[in-house]
């Protein structure tokens, strides 16, 4: 293909929840993913695309469509504490936790608040920028979909009773927008099918998402840009990680449906540029009881706030569990220091980190490190400044081994830092901590472990995610067409700009 041939192509972005390089490799070897394999062979493939932190879908989706880290778009994770409203935000993680907090409240968080209140108005989304530039766009089941059009929020079936307290509201999105059948601005309604049922999450599944896109293709209504979120792999991989290759094979069948709807491979690649990636990976959790790091016993002498009824004046702290990472929010003087003292010695806890003095302190059971961002034009003038692999300058003090880093000192110029097991760790950790308005502490678990708090999901013998570790943080990236992303180690925060430049 000649450079520039992609100008008139449609762009289809497919985000596969829990898409992992090693699972993709296994599935290819077993010949379970012919469609994804051909897209990788026809285009450019990376097995080291870095997602943001926490490695949870809500923060990753927002970073993908806003093109920035959480400290700019201000959605810190799947579960976090909102000090302005003195409530714990939960974008539907864990049935027991949702029931304890209130299903109506959690549903309102994900269906309304994420886009209308929580995501910062200081950033613009890919959907907003494309449509303001005269391009058409569609969001199919992406949780983050803010744009200028307004769509009615539906309450299907029994959800009319369950969500009775959720206010009737118009929510924002691109011209074509789906969130299962809660938002269904994709033309006339589909005839009822099982994939719209309660058991199939009211359309929040792979099959229904692809149904919508196939119909748009058939009716010649495919927008210039279509973002599609496929969630099924994540749900099943949590429980049966040994079936990862087979699960990806089911996704491949949905991708094949898209290719067929476009007229087969030659027509599909002529009409469309495809971008396939994931939002995060997962890490297998040991099957022994000790794999669950019980947090409440650490704080038996402190008053832990219940998530459904936070009282900062009476309570000492609240824990927001994002599986292999947690935010801990201290409410009183001295509690932060006590939490750090209690947790740091446990070797099952990978890191303990907190924000201070415009930067971040990290420690584990052995050592401590401080880092803070430095303006690029001052990098040459200060000591203890390093450049990370992405060209960002940081001031550091302490033991770089805490983040498995290596510093290379050239004869002249600024030393460079290579990250090991924690890719892009400085920007990602800084982004998470400074996305929180309240004082907070971040903890992550070592590979094989996850955090356990009352009513939150447990995955003993299964798999989980949330942490900074590479197993949670690296996802595949496939791009077809003549304009590949210019990066040897891409990040999902770069995709917004790349997609916009393809189309505008």
C-alpha positions, 0 to 999 in steps of 0.5 A: 500500500502507498502511504496516504491510502488510509485517508478514505478508509473507515477505522474500526477499533476493537477493544477486547477485555483481558486480551493478553499477548501470551494467550494470543500466542497460544491461540495462534499456535493452536490455530484457534484465531484465524481472523485475528492472526490474519489481521496481525499478519496483514498489519503491524503487531506489537505484544508490548502495548502498555495500558494505564494504571489501575489496570481496570476497564474504567480507567483504561477506557477513559485513557483510550478515548481521552488520550491521557492518564487518569490525573488528567481525565480524573477517573482513578479506577473501577472503585474509588472514593469521591471526597466531594460527595463522601461516597465510594464510586463503584462502576459495578464490580462484585455482586455482593459489593454492589448490593451492599452499596446499593445497585441503583447508586452503582448503576448510576455511577456507570450509566450516567456519572462516569461520562457526565460527572466524573470524566474531567471537562478539561479533556476532550474525547476522541468522539467529541473531536471527530464529530466536531471535525465533521467525521461520524462516529459510533461507540458500541458498548464502551463505558467511556463514550462522551460526545455532544449528542444526547441519548435517552437512558433506558431501563429494560425489563426488571431493571425498571424496578431495580433502577427505580431510583436512578433518575431519567436522564439523557446521556452523552455520546456520539451519534451512534451509541450503544451501552447494551440496551441501556443506550440504544441509539443505533436505529430501530430496535433489534428483535428480542434475542437471548443476548439482550437478556438479563443473563447476557447482561442486557446486551453488554456482550460480544455477540450483541455488539457485533450484531449492531456493527454488522447491521450498520455495515449491511445498511451502509451506515458504518461511520468513519470511526467505530469503537467496539468493546468486547467484554466476554473474555474478561468475565470467563478468564477470571474463573478459568484462565486455563481456557484462555486460548479457547475463549479468544477463539470465541472472540475470533468468531465475532471478528470473522462475522465483521469481516464477512459483513464487510464482504470478505477479506479483500473488501474489508482491508480495502474499506477499513483500517483495523485497530485491535487491542486490550484494556488490560491483562490478567495474572493467575492467582494461586489456589492456596488460601494465602493468595488472598491478602486479607486487608481488614486484619491489618487494621484491627485497631482502626475504624474502617468505613463501610463503603455504603456509608462513609463517615470521614468524621467518625471513621479512620479510613476507607478501602477501595478494592480494585482486585490486585490494587487498592486505594486506601483513603486515610481520614485523620492525621497520622492514619496514612503513616500507620497504614504505610507502617503496617503494610510495607513489611508484607512481601505479598504486597508488591509496592506501597505508594503515596503522593507527597510534595508534588511527587510519589513515594514508593516502598516495598519490604526492602527499600524506598524511592521518590520520584516527581515530574520535571519540566523537559527544558529543565532536565539538563540543569538538575542532578538526579534527573532521568529520562524514561523510555518515552522521553519524560523527565523525572527527578528521583531519589532512593533505590531504583530497584523498587521498580525493577529499574536500570539507569544508564549514564551516558558520557554526556546528557541526561541519564536514561531509565529502563523499566523492567517488570513495571512498564511506564511505571512513573507516568502510570502511578503518578497518574493514578495517585494524582487523579484522586482529590483526596489523600490516598495510598496505593498498594499492589499485590505481588504476582499470584496474589490479590487483595481480599476485603469484605464483599468484594470479588475473590479469584483464588485459583483463577485470575485477576488484574489491577496492578502495575506488573507487566502481566496486568499491564501489557496487551497486544496491539494490531494495526492494519493499513499503510500508516502504522503507529510510529513506536516500538513500545506503544501505549494506549494513551497514544491511540486517540491522537493516532486515530484522529490523525488517520481520519482528519 
